[in-house]
Each structure stands twice: as structure tokens, then as C-alpha cells.
Amino acid sequence: MVRKRITAVGDMVCDILCSPVSHLDDADVQLELDGLNISPGGNTLNFALAASAFGADVIFHGGRGEDPLGTFLARWMERSGVGDHSRKIGGLHTATTISIPTLSGERRLLTYPGANSRFEITPDQIDLDWTAHLHMGGFWFMKGLAGAPTSEILKECRRRDIQTSMDPASPPFEGRGKMVERLTDALPYLDILFVNEYEIARITGKRDIFKGASMLIDRGVGTVVVHRGETGSSLISGDGRIDLGSYMVLVPRNPTGCGDVFNGCFVAALLEGRSGEEAAEFGMAAAALHMASAEPLYPTRSMVMERVKRGK
């Protein structure tokens, strides 16, 4: 029997999603929005919701504030079938991100890390006997986990032969060198590292994403999965490289969370025994469905399969 049990450890955020605007270049200009949505967010929580929607059993560990936004996220997990092991962190609000996309599909993000910054967990607080795959995310804003705590969790997973993945998210401009050094310590214990083109350049200092991926593989990562926007995605490992094209989206309504939805679907498909290439196809189809939806969308397995059948 295939074990599709995923434990996700990391950030949980309440996203305030603005409708797309024409541009974001001018200062001191007030732009009118056509709409506004409040939805779950954070690399790890989005990942958990996407993996669950695709059919995996998922447990989530993270930190939230004692406020209505934290309750909102907890109720969303309950409705989605995600096992909620989040903890309330006193004295801080639930993390919040304001996402402002443009009609071209680009976006600007403003993030208050809130309770994420104080969340801590150790390997013995995670049910690793239950877990087939452990995913960690939001590294840069999880100050209580960054560095040795993350490495210890991943190291224990390696000892138990549990597959691992991470989406560190976009590195902050401040303190980049020190944080990248902390991430480097975790690389030897990662089977999969999810990044986009901007993130891999910031982490490795390489503008060429493939040279950056090679650097990460040399430091111990099994496979680097690079999200490349309209270009598609690339899977890079010691065995070579696979490039896959993206699915067409006529009107990009919701770019925030597309990478997370890809990641969740990708891992869930891998745990079914799919190849990396097949899993990436499912991930891109799920991301396209999410991108095209004005409302928050975590595509089900049937929705993803139908999108794959329709072609790119």
C-alpha cells in the first residue's frame, strides 16, 4: 500500500489578495481595485491544502496568533481535511501578506511575519512514524526554525528514510548572507528543493539558474525544482535535467500561491509512485487552474487530470 502521508512544517499566513492592477511603477498614486479576497497563505499552508486536495493525508504544524485570522485559517484546514496541529503564539498576530498583482502576472508582496517568527518545534514533537514525506517552508520568516532546528528535523528524517522537501520562499534583502548560510546547513538532508528563478539567484548568487542548481546539488540536494513562470518548470538532479512547458492561462487572476499549489500536487503525485516528470505535469496543471481562478483554488485530483487531458 502506497503511503501518501505528508507532514508539513512551516509558515501559515492570511493572504489579502488584491485584484490585478495595470502597473505599480508610479509613486503616490491611488489605484482602484476591482475586488479583494482573504484566503489562506504561506508557502507551507498552501502546500498542505494543495496536497490534501490532490488526495494525500496531510498534517500541518505551524504558529498562529490568538485572533480571528488564526481562527479563519484553522477552520479552512478543518474544512479541507488537513490535520491541524498549529499552535497559538501569545503576544503576536497571525502572519499576514498583502499581494498586489499586475495584469502581466507579476506581483508585489508585503508581509508581516507575526506568529511565524516565534514558532518552534523539535523532531520528537512530530509524528515521524506516521510520515512518508516531510515538507518544510517559509524558511526566511521562521526565525525559531532557521538554522540548526531545521537541520535537526531533516537529519532525523534522513535517518528514518523519510523523503524530504523544502520551499524556502523569497529571501529578504536584510541579512541575506547569514540566512543563506543557515539554509546551506540543511541542504545535505533535502531530497527536493523548490525555488523560482529569483530565489535561486538570491540564494546562490548565480544568475544562470542551471549553474545555481548545480551548486545546490553539489552541496547535497537531491533534486532542484525551479518554477519558471510562463516558461514552465525545470527538474535538475545529478542524473540530468528535464524542462517542461507551462499550461496556458488566458487571464492570470491569482499568481499568489501558484508555486505552493504546484509543490503540494507534485509531492502528492510522487508519493503515488509517479515519476518526477509526471508529477511536474500535474503540478503545472494545478498551478494553471489556481492562476486562472479569481477565488482561492486548491484543485482536486479530478480537476488536475481533466486539465492535463485538455493539453497546454
N, C-alpha and C positions, 0 to 999 in steps of 0.2 A: 504493500500500500504506500502510495506517494504521500510524504508528509509535507503539507502546504502550510506549515505553522511558522508565522513570521512574528518576531518581536521587534518593535520599532522604538528606539530610544532617542529623544531629542526635543526639538522645539515645537511648540504649539502656539499659534498666533491667530488673532482675529483680524481678518483682512477687510479693509474698506476699499472696495473696488469701484473706481470711477469709470464712467463710460469713456470711450476713446475721444481724444481731442485732436484738433488738426495739427497743432505744434506746441512745443514747450520752450521756444527759444527766447521769447521776449520777457524782460523783467517788468514787474509792477503792472501786469496786465491781468485783468479778471476774465476768466473763461467760463462760459455757462456749460453745465453738464446736462446730457440728455437723461442720465439715470445714475443710480448709485446702488450698490449691493453690499451687504455684510455677509461674510462667509468664513468658513474655516480656512486657516492658512498655516504657514510654516512648512518648511521642507519635509519634516518628519510626519506631521499630522496629515498633510496632503498625501504623502506616500502611503500611510496606513489606510486612509479612506479609499484610495485608488486600488490598492492590493486587495482589500476586502471586497470591493465592488466586483473585481475580476474573479473572486471565488476563493481567496486564501483566508485562512483563520489568522487573525491579527490581534496582538496585544500591544497597547501603546503605553509607554512611560514618559512623562514629562511634567512640567510645572506650570500651574496657572494661579491667577490671583483669586482672592475671595470677593468676586464681583460678578455682575450679570454677564459679562463677556465670557468669563470662565465657565459659568453655568451653561451658556449658549453652546460652547464647544463640547462640553461633556454630554449634553443632550443630543448633539449631532452624532457623536460617536455611538451613543446608545442606539439611535435610530438606524445607524449604518452597520451595526453588528460588530463594531470594534471593541475589544475588551479594554475598558478604560481603567488604567492603573495610574492615572495622573494624580499629582499631589498638590494641595493648596499651599502656596508660599505666602506667609503673612507679611504684610507691610508693602507689598508690591502689587500693581495691577497686572492683569493678563496682558501679555505682549500684543502689540497692535502694529499693523503695517498699512499705510495708505499707498495704494497703487494707482498711478496715473499713466495710462497707456496712450499712445498716439495711433492715428489711423493706419500708420505704416507697420504697426505691430511692435514698435519699441515701447519702453516704459521707464518710469522713474519711480523709485521706491523710497518711502520714508518709514523707518522702523523704530519703534520703542521696544527694547528687548524685555523689559518688565521681569516677570517671574522666571523667564528662561535663564536669566543671568545668575540665579541662585539655586537652580535645580542641581541636585547631586544624587548619584546612585552608584552602587558598587556591584560587582558580579554576583555576590551572594543574594542580592535583592531582586535578581532577575531569574525567572524560571527557565534556566538553560536546558534542563532535562526535557522540557516541552518543545523547545525552539529548534527549528531546522535551519532558519536563516535569521540573522540579526542585522538590522539596518540602523545606522546612526546618521543624524542630520543636524543642520544648523550649527555646525561646529563653532563658528566665529562668535556667536552670541551666547553660547553655552559656557560661560566662564567657569562654572563649577565642574565642568566635564573636560574642558580643553586640556590637552597635555596628558599627564600620567593617568588620570582616571579613565580616559577613553582608551588609551593603550592597554591598560589592565583588563578592561572588558573584552577588547578584541583578542588579546593574548589568551584569555581563558576560552574564548570561542575556538580559537585555533587548536588549543589543547584538546578540546572536545570534538573536533572535526565538524564544527558548525560553520556553515557558509556565512560570509560577512560582506556588507556593502556600506558605503558612506556617500552622502551628498553634503559636502562641507558648506555649500552656498557661497555667495559672493564675499570675498574678503573685505573687511573695512579698510579704509585708507590709513587709519591710525594704527600704529603698532604692527604693521604688516609683517616685518621681519621676524619678530618674536612669535607671532601666531603661526606663521608658516613653519617655523622651527618645531613648534609643538605638534603640528599636523604631521610633519616628517616622521616623528617617532611612532606614529600609528600605521604608517604605510606598509611595513612588512607583514602586517596581520590582516590586510584588506584583500579580499578576493575581487571586489569590484569597487571602482571609484567613479562616481558620476560627476561630471563637470560640464560647463559650457565653455565656449571659446574664450570669453572674457575671463572666466575663473581660472582656467588652466594657464593663461598668460600671466595672471596676477600671482598664482601660486608658484610657478616655475621660473618666471622671468623670461620665458621663451615666447616670441611672437608666433613662431611656427608651432601649431598645435601638435603636430606629429613628433617634433623634437621634444616638446614638453611632455607628451605622453611617454616617449621613450625614457625620459629622465625618471618619471614616476615608476615605470616598470623596473628600471634598474634599481630603484630603491625598495622594491618588494611588492608593488601592486600586481595582482594577477591580470586584471583586465581594466582598461580605462575606457569608459563610455563617454563620448563627447557629444553633447547636444549642439547642433549647428544651425538652429533656426530653420529658415526656408530651405537650406541646403540638405537637411536631413540629420543623420547621425553617423558616427564612426565608432566602431569597436576595435580597440587596439590592444594587442597582447603580444607575448613573446612568440606566438605562432603566426603572427601577421596582422593584417588589417582588413576590416570589412566596412565598406561605405554603403549606406542605404539612403535613398531619396525620401523626401518628405511627402506627406499627403496634402493635396490641395485644399486650402481654406479660402473661399471667395471673400469673406468678410471676417477679418480677425477681430473678434469681440472681447476675448478674455485671455491674453497671453500669460497672466499671472497664474502660476501653478502648473503650467503645461509640462515642464521638466519633471516635476514631482509626480504627476499622473503617469508620465512615461515610465519613471523609475518603479513605481508600485506595480504597474502592469508587467513590466519587464521581469522583475523578481518573481512575481506570482507565476508567470509563464515558465521561467527557468525551473521552478520547483515542480512543475508538471512534467518535466523531462524534455522541454523544448530546447532547441539549440539557441545559442546566443543570437544568431541572425533572425530566427523565427520570433524570439522574444522581443527583439528590437522592432520588428514589423508590427507586432501587437502594440508595443509601447507608442510607436509613432501614430498608429491609427487612433489610439485612446487620446493622445495629446491633441490630435487634429479635432476630434469631437469636442474636447474641452475648450479649445481655442475658438471654435465656431459658436459656442453657446453663450448667450448673454447672461445666463444664470450659472451658478456653480454646478459643475457636472463631473461626476466620477463614473465613467462609463462601465456598464456591466459587460460580462463576457459576451453575451449575445450581441450587444451593440458593437463591440470591437470586431467580432467576427464578421458581422454584416458590413462594417466599413472596409475591412480588408478585402472582402469579396468584390466590393464596388471598384476597387483599384485606386490608383493615385491620380 
